[in-house]
Amino acid sequence: MTTWTTTQALPDTPDAAVLLRDYLAEMVRRWHGRPERPGEVDAALAESPSDDLAPPTGLFLLARHDGRLAGCAGLRWRPGWAELTRVYVRPQHRGAGGGAALLGAVEAYARAAGADRIRLDTRSDLVEARALYARHGYAEIPAFNDGRYAQHWFEKLLPARVDGAVAAR
């Protein structure tokens, strides 16, 4: 039996930095349809920094699969809701439930912080991500931002917690 665990980390810690670099390298490769070129990942890191994925403006989670560093996800706090970003599972760990583990963890953190919904944007070429979100109750919504790479927008309403139990909103 395999296990997934998630822990909070600051985005500038070594494990987080490795996963963020892996994530953006894949985003560059998929966007351009070719291997990344020298400097492109560094440029993507500079264009889209992750330093706000730390208290008080957000959080960053690392996922481990059977103890091995395997994925990440971030949340940015917005008034009343949370924005999901940087969801990534390393290729060798895909298909083993890592995306579901990360979504479950970020949803629990968002709910505990008082968010009533999670929103995200993604690209058309990230078909696996869009399918993951749909499988886990995220519905496509009209654009809520004008992000350069945003082509699809999703939202999931989070049930409220009442006396330790989850209640419908």
C-alpha positions as CSV (number, residue, x, y, z in Angstrom):
1,M,0.0,0.0,0.0
2,T,1.3,3.4,-0.9
3,T,0.9,6.5,1.2
4,W,0.7,10.2,0.5
5,T,1.5,12.8,3.1
6,T,1.5,16.6,2.8
7,T,3.3,19.2,4.8
8,Q,3.5,23.0,4.7
9,A,6.8,24.5,3.6
10,L,8.0,27.9,2.7
11,P,8.5,28.3,-1.1
12,D,12.2,29.1,-0.8
13,T,13.1,25.9,1.1
14,P,15.3,23.5,-0.9
15,D,12.6,20.9,-1.5
16,A,10.0,23.5,-2.5
17,A,12.5,25.2,-4.8
18,V,13.2,21.9,-6.5
19,L,9.5,21.2,-7.1
20,L,8.7,24.7,-8.2
21,R,11.5,24.5,-10.8
22,D,10.3,21.1,-12.0
23,Y,6.7,22.4,-12.2
24,L,7.7,25.5,-14.3
25,A,10.1,23.4,-16.5
26,E,7.1,21.3,-17.4
27,M,4.9,24.3,-18.0
28,V,7.5,25.8,-20.3
29,R,7.9,22.5,-22.2
30,R,4.2,22.0,-22.6
31,W,3.5,25.7,-23.6
32,H,6.2,25.7,-26.3
33,G,5.9,22.0,-27.3
34,R,9.7,21.5,-27.0
35,P,12.4,21.1,-24.4
36,E,13.0,24.2,-22.3
37,R,15.9,26.3,-23.4
38,P,18.6,27.7,-21.2
39,G,17.3,30.5,-19.0
40,E,13.6,29.9,-19.8
41,V,12.8,28.3,-16.4
42,D,14.6,31.1,-14.6
43,A,12.6,33.6,-16.6
44,A,9.4,31.8,-15.7
45,L,10.3,31.8,-12.0
46,A,11.0,35.5,-12.2
47,E,7.8,36.2,-14.2
48,S,5.6,34.2,-11.8
49,P,7.2,34.2,-8.3
50,S,5.8,32.0,-5.5
51,D,7.0,34.1,-2.5
52,D,3.3,35.0,-1.7
53,L,2.6,31.3,-1.1
54,A,3.6,31.8,2.6
55,P,1.9,33.3,5.6
56,P,0.2,35.7,5.8
57,T,-0.7,35.8,2.1
58,G,-0.8,32.0,1.3
59,L,0.6,28.6,1.9
60,F,2.6,26.0,0.1
61,L,2.3,22.3,0.5
62,L,4.8,19.6,-0.4
63,A,3.5,16.1,-1.1
64,R,5.5,12.9,-0.4
65,H,4.7,9.5,-1.9
66,D,6.0,6.7,0.3
67,G,8.4,9.3,1.8
68,R,9.8,10.5,-1.5
69,L,9.3,14.1,-2.6
70,A,6.5,13.9,-5.2
71,G,4.4,17.0,-5.7
72,C,3.2,20.4,-4.5
73,A,0.3,22.8,-4.4
74,G,-0.2,26.4,-3.3
75,L,-3.0,28.6,-2.0
76,R,-3.2,32.4,-2.1
77,W,-5.7,33.9,0.3
78,R,-8.3,36.2,-1.2
79,P,-11.1,37.9,0.7
80,G,-13.5,35.0,1.6
81,W,-11.9,32.6,-0.9
82,A,-8.6,30.9,-1.8
83,E,-6.8,30.7,-5.2
84,L,-5.3,27.3,-6.0
85,T,-2.0,27.4,-7.9
86,R,1.2,25.3,-8.6
87,V,-0.5,21.9,-8.5
88,Y,2.1,19.5,-9.6
89,V,2.9,15.8,-9.3
90,R,6.2,14.5,-10.6
91,P,5.7,12.2,-13.6
92,Q,7.0,9.0,-11.8
93,H,4.3,9.5,-9.2
94,R,1.3,10.2,-11.4
95,G,-1.6,7.9,-11.4
96,A,-1.1,7.0,-7.8
97,G,-3.5,9.5,-6.1
98,G,-1.2,12.5,-5.6
99,G,-3.5,15.0,-7.2
100,A,-6.4,13.9,-5.1
101,A,-4.2,14.0,-1.9
102,L,-3.0,17.5,-2.7
103,L,-6.6,18.8,-3.5
104,G,-7.9,17.2,-0.3
105,A,-5.2,18.9,1.8
106,V,-5.5,22.4,0.2
107,E,-9.3,22.2,0.6
108,A,-8.9,21.3,4.3
109,Y,-6.5,24.3,4.8
110,A,-8.8,26.6,2.9
111,R,-11.9,25.6,4.9
112,A,-10.0,25.9,8.2
113,A,-8.9,29.4,7.2
114,G,-12.6,30.4,6.6
115,A,-12.6,30.3,2.8
116,D,-16.0,29.4,1.3
117,R,-14.6,28.5,-2.1
118,I,-11.4,27.7,-4.1
119,R,-10.9,29.1,-7.5
120,L,-8.1,28.5,-10.0
121,D,-7.2,29.2,-13.6
122,T,-5.4,26.8,-15.9
123,R,-4.4,26.4,-19.6
124,S,-6.1,24.5,-22.4
125,D,-3.1,22.2,-22.9
126,L,-3.2,21.0,-19.3
127,V,-6.0,18.5,-20.0
128,E,-5.0,16.1,-17.2
129,A,-5.3,19.0,-14.7
130,R,-8.7,20.0,-16.0
131,A,-9.9,16.4,-15.7
132,L,-8.6,16.2,-12.2
133,Y,-10.4,19.3,-11.1
134,A,-13.6,18.2,-12.7
135,R,-13.4,14.8,-11.0
136,H,-13.1,16.5,-7.7
137,G,-16.0,18.8,-7.9
138,Y,-14.5,21.9,-9.5
139,A,-16.8,23.5,-12.1
140,E,-15.8,25.8,-14.9
141,I,-16.8,29.4,-14.3
142,P,-16.5,32.7,-16.2
143,A,-13.1,34.3,-16.0
144,F,-12.3,35.9,-12.7
145,N,-8.9,37.2,-13.7
146,D,-7.0,38.2,-16.8
147,G,-3.9,36.0,-16.3
148,R,-1.6,35.8,-19.3
149,Y,-1.9,32.0,-19.5
150,A,-5.4,31.6,-18.1
151,Q,-7.7,29.9,-20.5
152,H,-10.1,28.0,-18.2
153,W,-11.3,29.0,-14.8
154,F,-12.7,26.7,-12.1
155,E,-14.4,27.0,-8.7
156,K,-15.4,24.6,-5.9
157,L,-17.6,25.7,-3.1
158,L,-16.4,24.4,0.2
159,P,-18.8,23.1,2.8
160,A,-18.7,24.9,6.2
161,R,-17.5,23.2,9.3
162,V,-20.0,23.1,12.2
163,D,-18.9,21.6,15.6
164,G,-16.2,19.5,13.9
165,A,-18.6,18.2,11.2
166,V,-18.9,19.4,7.6
167,A,-22.2,21.1,6.8
168,A,-23.6,22.2,3.5
169,R,-23.5,25.9,2.6
